[in-house]
Amino acid sequence: MDASPHEPGGDPSRLTRRRLLRLGMAVPVPLVLAACEPDDPTVQSGGATQTSAAASATTTAGGQLSPTPACDDGDDPTPEETEGPFFTPNSPQRTSLLEPGLTGTRLTLTGVVLSTSCRPVERALLDFWQADDGGAYDNQGFRLRGHQFTDAKGRYRLETIVPGLYTGRTRHIHVKVQAPDRPVLTTQLYFPGEPSNQRDGLFRPELQVEQRDGGAARQASFGFVLDV
């Protein structure tokens, strides 16, 4: 596993919390949470003392991974980004934005929503909107717009298409994420390897999804960290 561009000189075998979050559902949620255990074996939570389980080495299709590190590895909450001019409120609740007549490369985006204390955020709202394959937004209806809620383990899954390009912007997906009764995080997700990334003034490498080859369709994942 290569070190990501925002982890200069990182150990390629080290599975940081940021990598786990970007891998999202490529790594089972229990392993994501195991990576979030603190260094101190005793942690005060709600007045009770909890004993953190030792992180164990795990095996994936790519081979043996080193033991997962502590949660407190310097990661910050997911950065905010501008909402842009194309947000429409009251989108329909749905996990698939696919519909008849929609062209473009299929994309399945999965991941988790965690708090800064590495707990899964249940019933977190995720409201997605994006351009179509030709780079156009539907500003009259709700094509390629929809919201959903995370499950008890903080997981989400979105079926959509790879967004198209338009003047001045690289490929991106807009999203608002909100824990119950907490402030809204508005941000954007980007795709690695896009030539237009470096020409887009809003692009942030830490907001890139982890992308996997799924044949005719694409698989991607991203983990959100909310300041809760």
C-alpha positions as CSV (number, residue, x, y, z in Angstrom):
1,M,0.0,0.0,0.0
2,D,1.6,3.3,-1.1
3,A,1.9,6.2,1.2
4,S,-0.7,8.8,0.4
5,P,0.5,12.3,-0.8
6,H,-0.5,13.9,2.5
7,E,1.5,11.4,4.5
8,P,5.1,12.2,3.3
9,G,7.6,9.6,4.1
10,G,5.0,7.4,5.8
11,D,5.5,3.7,6.3
12,P,3.7,2.0,3.4
13,S,2.6,-0.8,5.7
14,R,1.2,1.5,8.4
15,L,-2.6,1.6,8.5
16,T,-3.4,5.0,9.9
17,R,-6.8,6.1,10.9
18,R,-7.0,8.4,7.9
19,R,-6.3,5.5,5.6
20,L,-8.9,3.4,7.3
21,L,-11.5,6.2,6.9
22,R,-10.6,6.6,3.2
23,L,-10.8,2.9,2.7
24,G,-14.3,2.9,4.3
25,M,-16.1,-0.3,3.7
26,A,-13.0,-1.9,2.1
27,V,-12.1,-2.6,5.7
28,P,-14.8,-4.0,8.0
29,V,-16.2,-1.5,10.5
30,P,-14.9,-3.5,13.6
31,L,-11.4,-3.0,12.3
32,V,-12.0,0.7,11.7
33,L,-13.2,1.0,15.3
34,A,-10.3,-1.1,16.5
35,A,-7.9,1.4,14.9
36,C,-9.6,4.1,16.9
37,E,-8.7,2.6,20.3
38,P,-6.6,5.0,22.4
39,D,-3.0,4.4,23.4
40,D,-3.9,4.5,27.1
41,P,-5.3,1.0,28.1
42,T,-7.8,2.8,30.4
43,V,-10.1,5.5,29.0
44,Q,-12.7,7.3,31.1
45,S,-16.0,7.3,29.2
46,G,-19.2,8.3,30.9
47,G,-17.7,7.8,34.3
48,A,-16.8,4.2,33.6
49,T,-13.3,2.8,32.9
50,Q,-13.0,0.9,29.7
51,T,-10.1,-1.4,28.7
52,S,-9.1,-1.1,25.1
53,A,-8.6,-4.3,23.1
54,A,-5.2,-4.9,21.7
55,A,-5.1,-4.2,17.9
56,S,-4.3,-7.4,16.0
57,A,-2.8,-7.8,12.6
58,T,-5.4,-8.4,9.9
59,T,-5.2,-9.9,6.4
60,T,-6.8,-8.5,3.3
61,A,-6.6,-9.5,-0.4
62,G,-3.4,-7.3,-0.5
63,G,-1.7,-9.4,2.2
64,Q,-0.8,-8.9,5.8
65,L,-1.4,-5.5,7.4
66,S,0.5,-4.2,10.4
67,P,-1.4,-3.8,13.7
68,T,-3.8,-0.9,13.7
69,P,-2.6,2.2,15.5
70,A,-4.2,4.3,18.1
71,C,-7.0,6.7,17.2
72,D,-5.1,9.8,18.3
73,D,-2.7,9.9,15.3
74,G,-3.1,13.6,14.5
75,D,-6.2,13.4,12.2
76,D,-8.6,16.3,12.2
77,P,-12.3,16.4,11.5
78,T,-13.1,16.3,7.8
79,P,-12.4,19.7,6.2
80,E,-15.2,22.0,5.2
81,E,-15.7,23.2,1.6
82,T,-17.9,25.7,-0.1
83,E,-21.5,24.7,-0.7
84,G,-21.5,26.2,-4.2
85,P,-24.5,27.6,-6.1
86,F,-26.3,24.4,-6.9
87,F,-27.6,23.0,-3.6
88,T,-31.3,22.3,-3.4
89,P,-32.9,21.5,0.0
90,N,-35.5,18.8,0.7
91,S,-34.0,16.2,-1.6
92,P,-35.7,12.8,-1.6
93,Q,-34.4,10.1,0.9
94,R,-32.8,7.4,-1.1
95,T,-29.5,5.4,-1.3
96,S,-29.5,5.2,-5.1
97,L,-29.4,8.2,-7.4
98,L,-29.6,5.9,-10.5
99,E,-32.7,6.3,-12.7
100,P,-33.8,5.3,-16.2
101,G,-32.0,7.2,-18.9
102,L,-29.1,8.3,-16.7
103,T,-25.8,7.9,-18.6
104,G,-22.3,7.7,-17.2
105,T,-20.0,5.3,-15.4
106,R,-21.7,3.7,-12.4
107,L,-20.2,4.5,-9.0
108,T,-20.8,2.9,-5.6
109,L,-19.5,5.0,-2.8
110,T,-19.4,3.6,0.7
111,G,-17.9,4.5,4.1
112,V,-18.5,5.4,7.7
113,V,-19.2,8.5,9.7
114,L,-17.2,8.7,13.0
115,S,-16.9,11.2,15.8
116,T,-13.5,12.7,16.8
117,S,-13.5,10.1,19.6
118,C,-13.8,7.4,17.0
119,R,-17.3,6.3,17.7
120,P,-19.7,5.5,14.9
121,V,-22.4,8.2,14.4
122,E,-25.7,6.5,14.1
123,R,-28.5,8.3,12.1
124,A,-26.1,10.8,10.7
125,L,-27.6,12.7,7.7
126,L,-25.7,12.6,4.4
127,D,-27.2,14.8,1.7
128,F,-25.5,14.3,-1.7
129,W,-25.7,16.3,-4.9
130,Q,-23.6,16.3,-8.1
131,A,-23.4,17.1,-11.8
132,D,-24.4,14.5,-14.4
133,D,-22.1,12.9,-16.9
134,G,-22.1,16.0,-19.0
135,G,-21.2,18.3,-16.1
136,A,-24.7,19.8,-15.7
137,Y,-26.8,20.0,-12.5
138,D,-30.5,19.5,-12.3
139,N,-31.7,22.8,-10.8
140,Q,-35.4,22.2,-11.5
141,G,-35.8,18.7,-9.9
142,F,-33.8,16.2,-7.9
143,R,-31.9,14.2,-10.5
144,L,-28.6,13.1,-8.9
145,R,-29.7,14.5,-5.5
146,G,-30.7,12.6,-2.4
147,H,-30.2,12.1,1.3
148,Q,-29.8,9.1,3.6
149,F,-28.9,8.2,7.2
150,T,-26.2,6.1,8.5
151,D,-26.9,2.8,10.2
152,A,-26.1,1.8,13.8
153,K,-22.5,1.3,12.9
154,G,-22.1,4.6,11.1
155,R,-22.2,3.1,7.7
156,Y,-23.5,4.6,4.4
157,R,-23.8,3.4,0.8
158,L,-24.5,5.5,-2.2
159,E,-25.2,4.3,-5.8
160,T,-24.6,7.0,-8.4
161,I,-22.5,7.9,-11.4
162,V,-19.0,9.4,-11.8
163,P,-19.7,13.2,-12.1
164,G,-18.8,15.0,-15.2
165,L,-16.5,18.0,-15.7
166,Y,-17.5,21.6,-16.2
167,T,-15.6,24.8,-16.6
168,G,-13.2,25.5,-13.8
169,R,-14.0,22.4,-11.7
170,T,-12.6,18.9,-11.5
171,R,-14.8,15.9,-10.8
172,H,-16.4,16.2,-7.4
173,I,-19.4,15.2,-5.3
174,H,-21.0,17.7,-2.9
175,V,-22.2,16.4,0.5
176,K,-23.6,17.7,3.7
177,V,-23.1,15.5,6.8
178,Q,-24.8,16.1,10.1
179,A,-24.9,14.2,13.4
180,P,-28.3,14.3,15.1
181,D,-28.9,17.8,16.6
182,R,-25.4,19.0,15.7
183,P,-24.0,21.5,13.2
184,V,-23.8,20.6,9.5
185,L,-20.5,19.8,7.8
186,T,-20.6,20.9,4.1
187,T,-17.8,19.5,2.0
188,Q,-16.9,18.0,-1.4
189,L,-15.3,14.7,-2.4
190,Y,-12.7,14.3,-5.2
191,F,-11.3,11.5,-7.3
192,P,-7.6,10.6,-7.4
193,G,-5.7,10.8,-10.7
194,E,-7.8,13.4,-12.3
195,P,-5.7,15.8,-14.5
196,S,-7.9,18.7,-13.6
197,N,-7.4,18.3,-9.8
198,Q,-4.4,20.5,-9.7
199,R,-6.1,23.2,-11.8
200,D,-9.1,23.4,-9.4
201,G,-8.6,26.0,-6.7
202,L,-11.0,24.2,-4.4
203,F,-9.3,20.7,-4.7
204,R,-7.9,19.3,-1.4
205,P,-6.0,16.0,-1.6
206,E,-7.3,14.9,1.8
207,L,-10.8,14.9,0.4
208,Q,-10.0,12.3,-2.2
209,V,-12.0,9.1,-2.1
210,E,-10.2,5.7,-2.1
211,Q,-11.0,4.3,-5.5
212,R,-10.9,0.7,-6.6
213,D,-11.3,-0.9,-10.0
214,G,-14.7,-2.5,-10.3
215,G,-14.6,-3.3,-14.0
216,A,-17.3,-1.5,-15.9
217,A,-18.3,0.3,-12.7
218,R,-16.2,2.0,-10.1
219,Q,-16.0,1.4,-6.3
220,A,-15.0,4.1,-4.0
221,S,-15.0,4.8,-0.3
222,F,-14.6,7.7,2.1
223,G,-14.8,8.1,5.9
224,F,-16.1,11.3,7.5
225,V,-15.0,12.5,10.9
226,L,-17.4,14.9,12.6
227,D,-16.4,17.3,15.4
228,V,-18.8,15.7,17.9
